[in-house]
Amino acid sequence: MKIGTRGSQLARWQADWVQQRLVAHGGSARAEVVIIKTRGDAEVDRPLHELEGKGFFTKEIEDALLDGRIDIAVHSLKDLPTTLPPGLALGAVPQRHDPREALVKSTSLMDLAAGTRLGTSSLRRIAQVRFLRPDVDVVPLRGNVPTRVRKVEQREGLDAALLAVAGLERLGLGAKGAPIDPLEVMPAPGQGALGIEIRADDKATRAALRPLHDPASAVAVSAERSLLAALGGGCQAPVAAYVGSREHGAGSRLYGRVTATDGSVQLTASADIDDSVPERAGEAVARLLEGAGAASLLAR
């Protein structure tokens, strides 16, 4: 079995993790990791939201999957477009890691001094930071996770940075960042989860992946991704989502957010999730956000 992935340290960690689990569960006696360079990896001189198109970190890997060079593709689910190419399907969603954001070199966004240089190139993060702290200077920051941490620690034009908790912890850098309340800075839809993509007609590979699939994680990310799809936003849109516990009673609740890129307006809505049809929660939150004016914010 050949496992396709990007070549970053984090992407390789994720692919190696899948490889080890497949072997451990007897899904494949041998599994080979194949590194594929994507457009997002090649064009590192500009923020992603300035690039045209979609699937910056997935298209080339999906092409390899479609033409048979690889058997599965391992993605950070937040990078995977909500509509997959014909012939491909999501084969498994393993147990999700912590979806929260983390602040590197500080413990609280609200405690940052005015004029602090905060690194991120995510439009979703930029918008939420501008809403909460318009006095903070947002600085473009791309590169792999260790590089971004190093730039902050060595004060290379930065005082702090926002990164995903999952990426930091998977690379043994969890102590470098302080987790942020997800209702303060809301994560990307699917953040912290892996998406294992397969050819839709490959029943043998789907069966081999079954022990890696986590139903609870799949429910949560389905609700979040359906919100993004219903709003018509791509992976780089300033759309955030988070699944938390209901305030009263058992079950979970989907929170969704759209923020103007200049930070002037922020809209948040929520709905309970029915585990049998989690997509309905995403659609319901999307309608609430649209009713409050989300479409005009996204059109900007």
C-alpha positions, 0 to 999 in steps of 0.5 A: 500500500502506498501512502501519499502525503506532503513533505513537511515535517508535520505531514510526514509525521501524520503519514507515518502515524497512519502507516504504523496504525495500518501495519499494527491492525494488519491492514497492510504488511508493508506500507510505503510513504510517498512524498508529493510536492503541492502548489502550496508547498512550492509557493511560500512567498505569498499568503495562501489567500492571495493564491487563486484556486482551491486545494493548494495542499491537496490537488497534486496528491489527489491526482496521484491517487486518481492515476494509481501512483498511491493508494491512500492520501493523508491530509490535514482535514482542514486543508481538504476542500469540502467537495472531492473530485469525482472518483475520490472519497473520504475513507476514514477520519481517525480520532481527532486531536485537540482542535484549539489554537495556541499562542506561541510566546505568550499565554493570552491574546488579550494580554499582548501589548499594543503593537505586538507583532503577531505572525499568521497567514490564515485569513480566519485567524487574521480576521479574528485577531483584528476583531479582538485586538485591532491594536496588534500588528499582524505579520505574514507567517508561513513555513512548516511548524518548527520554522514558525516557532523558531522565527518567534523564538529568535524574534525574526520580525515577530513577537508571537504567533498563532498555530494549531495545538495539534501541529505543535503537539504532534511534533513534540512542541506542545510546550511552546504554545498556550491553548486559546479558548475555542470560542475566543479564537475559533479554529478552522473546520476540521482542525486537528483531524486527519482525513484519509482519502481513497478511490471511491471504488477501492473496497479493499482499502476502505476495509483496511482503514476501518480500524482507524476510523473514529465515528465521534470524530467523523460526526464532529468534522462532518458538522463543521465541514457542512457549515463551510460547504453551505456558506460556499467558503473554501479552506482559506475563507474566514469561516471558523467552526468548533464542536463543543458540549451542549450547555444542558444535557448530553450531546454536542453543539456546533458553533460557527463564525464568520469575521470580516477580514478587517475585523470590523464585524464578527458573527457567531451562531450555534446549533445542536448536533444530531449524530445521525445527520450531523450535516443538518447542524452545519446547514442550520448554523450557515442559515443563521449566519447568512441571516445575520449578513455572513454572505456580505462579509464573505463577499468582501 
